[in-house]
């Protein structure tokens, strides 16, 4: 039984899965884009988000956690922290990665994806409270023409009867 063992096995034992995830996270930070199997991409997404969140904190403890998570690669951690300090993910509250589906691989029909770091600024959503207040007024306005149409229909029927 797999009690207290969350996450996907990815077809290997635990140590190999851990090493593969670490390698994929490193490759994503080095190249800003990787091509991999969909289940692997979905599995490393929380790890990438966690490292970027540590970089946004920027303190020594966060830097040491990132070094431990990336397998003692201090240069890569320095680059990540510098990018974040320059404001790469400043306005984004999460969702630092994007997964785009490519289709299935030819040999084993595995679903392939491209996973990349999102660099575009966040688009602000328009506020909708004003639209909610206007909605009841429209309902009342719609009911009045129906009453007028009904009165006109009654008058037309009376004229035809005469």
HELIX and SHEET records of a PDB file:
HELIX    1   1 UNK A   14  UNK A   31  1                                  18    
HELIX    2   2 UNK A   38  UNK A   57  1                                  20    
HELIX    3   3 UNK A   60  UNK A   69  1                                  10    
HELIX    4   4 UNK A   74  UNK A   85  1                                  12    
HELIX    5   5 UNK A  129  UNK A  161  1                                  33    
SHEET    1   A 3 UNK A  33  UNK A  37  0                                        
SHEET    2   A 3 UNK A 111  UNK A 117 -1                                        
SHEET    3   A 3 UNK A  97  UNK A 104 -1                                        
END                                                                             
